Amino acid sequence: MLIDFNIPGVSFFGAPLPFDSQLENRFSHLLPPSMANVAQVRKQEFIAGRYCAIQAAKLVGLELAKVPTAKTREPVWPEGIVGSITHSKLLAISCVSLSQHWSSIGIDAEELIDPALKADIESLVASPVELKYLRSLDSPIGLTVLFSGKEALYKALFPLVRTFIDFKEVKLTNLDADMKLFELELISSNESLAGHVGRYQGSFKQFGETIVTVVSIPRPMREGSHVDS
């Protein structure tokens, strides 16, 4: 299914899970030998994610035969392409763009956080300041957006920095539930992240019980260029 986040130059494609059995058989060659013995549901999720990546690439005029997996488990995109893949229990989705448009992009899908798990998730991903802010919003999806948004930012930054980023090294500075936008700030003191400290814009959509967040990182401006005000 086509999905639109209104991000220039980025295409999105999603597929409901469990994955269609006919499509699973047709694209089973995308499953690497290393996953031959994993659970069937995990195979479905992987094939569905790669299928979505191939379809998203077609939307920007690109043909992908496959999307390999790095040793660090992230997708390996051909030169000149940036993208991301994610899934919840209910939805697989991928986004793809040309690297001439964006330095990197990250997407994440999370099911709405179970109230029984809320306290554990809060302690894992949010600071007291963030929790106070979320409570002021009184939004039933706020914590899920925060959790998923931080995951999306990590997935966008990792190909650029190749280092782990803890949840507490990122803080939520704004969440607009009506506009479906959020802002995160990387506040890490890690020297490997020094050139990337700052604020990042993201957007989200809700599909039934699943929240999908996206963070796209612009390409650096060329020396001598400017942005008109």
N, C-alpha and C positions, 0 to 999 in steps of 0.2 A: 504494500500500500504506500502511496505517496504521502509524504509528510512535509509541511512547510514551516520553517522557523524564520523565514524572511531574513536570512543572512546572505548577503550578496555573494554569488559565486559558489555557494555550497548546496549540494543536493542531499536529500534524505530519503531513505527507503526503509520501511518496516514490514515485519511479518508477525502475525499472531503465533503464539506458542500454546499448546504443542504444535510443531511444524507440520505442514501438509505432507502426508506420507509419500505422495507421488513426487513432490519436489525434493523430498529427502532422498529418495532413491535416485532421482535424476542428477543430483548434485553430491552424491555420496563420495565422489572422487576428491572432493575438497577436504575430506577428513584425513589428516596425516596418520601414518602408520603408528606413531607414538600414542595415538588415542584409540587404538583397536580394542583395548580391554576396558575402557572406561564405561560408566553406566550409560544406558541408552538415552536417557534424558539429556545427559551432557553432550552426547554425540549430536542429538537434535539441535541443541542450542548452538553448538559450534557451526554446524552446517547452515543453519538458518542465518546466523550472523554473517558468514561469508557470502551466502546468497544475497543478503541485503547489500553488502558492500559492492558486489558485482553489478547489481541493479542500480545502486546509487551512482556508480561510476558511469554507467551508460547515460545517465541523465545529464552529465557534463561532457558527453562525447568521448568517453574513454572505454576501452575494452580491457577488462581484467580477466585473465585465465584463472588466477588463484590469488590468495592473499596469505602468504606463509606466516608462521609464528616465530618470533625471536625467542632466544633462550630465556629472556626476561618476560616472556608470555604476551608481549604486545604484538599487534599486527605489523608486518613488514610491508610497507607500501613502495611501489616502484618510484624511481627518481622522478621528481616533478609533481608528485601527488601527495597530498596529506589527507588523513582520514581517521576515523575512529569507529569502533564497533562495541555494542553493549547489548545486554539482555537482562530482563527480569524473568520471573517464572511465566509471565504472560505475554511478553513482547520482546522480539529481537529487532534491533534498529542499527543502521549505519549511516554515517555522513562522509562525503567525499568532496574534495575541492582540488583545484590546481594550486601548487605551491606559489605561483605568481600572485595569488590573491591573499593567501594566509600563510603565516609561518607554521602554524599547527592548529589543530582543533581537537577537542575532547568531548565525548558524549557519554552520558551515564543514565541508566534506567534503574529505578528503585520502586518496589511496591510500597504503598503507604505504610508507615511504621506502625506496627502493632502496639497498642497502648501498653501491653504487658512488657514490651521491650523498651519502652520509651526511656526509662531511667538509665538503662545500660547504654543506649545509643547516645543520650545526652552526655554522659560522662566520658564517652569515647571521642566524640566529635566536636563538642561545643564548650566554650569557656563560660564562666558565670555572666560576663557582660553580654555574650551572644544569647544566652538563655533569657536574660532579662529583656533583651530587645524582642526576641520571639514572643515572649509572653505579652508584651505591649501590643503586638500585632494581633494577637488572639486568632491566629490562622490555623486551621486543622492540618494544613499541609506544610507549615513553616519548617518544622524539624526535618521533614523528608527532603524539602528543597535544599536546606543547608547541607545535609549529609550528601545528597546526590551532587549538588553543585561543587562541593569540595572534591569529590571523586572526579568530576568532569574536568576541573582545573588541573588536577594531578595528571590525568591522561593527556591533557593538552601540553603540559609543561615537560613531562618525562622525556619525550623524544628530543627536547632541546637541552635538558640539563643532565639527563641520565643519572639522577640521584633520587633517593627516597624523600618524600615530603610528608611530614606528620600532619594530621588534622589540625593540631593546635598551632601549626605554623601559618595557618590561613584563618582569617577572620571574616565573618559576614558583616558588611558595612551597610547594606541596603537590600530590602526585599519589597518589591511592589507586586502584590498578589493580583491586582487588577490588570496591570500592563504585562504581567508574567515576566518580569525582569529582576535580576539580582546583581549585586556587586560584591566581589570578594577582594581582600587585600592579602597579598603574600608578605608576611612580616618576619620571615626567617632570618637568622643571623649566620646561616650556613654560607661559607664563602663560595661554594659551588652554585649558589642561587643569587649571588650578589647582583648580577646583571638583570635579574628578573623580578626583584622586589618591587612591589607596586600594586596598583588596583586593576582588576580585570572585570569586564562586563560579561554577564551571562543571561540566558533566557531559558524558560521552561514551559512545558506543556503537560497537561494531565490527560492520560488515556485510561479511563476507567479507574482502576486501582493502582495504576503505574504513573509515576512522575518521571519525565525525561528532561534532563538538563543539558545545556550545550554551552561551552566556552570556546570562543575562537580568538586566536592570538594574531593581531595584525603583523604584517611584515614591517621591519624597521624602515623608517623614512630614509631615503637616500640623502646624502650630504648635499646641501644647497636647495633641497626641496622645501616646500612650505604648505601649510593648510590654510586656505582662506577662511577668515572669520566671518 
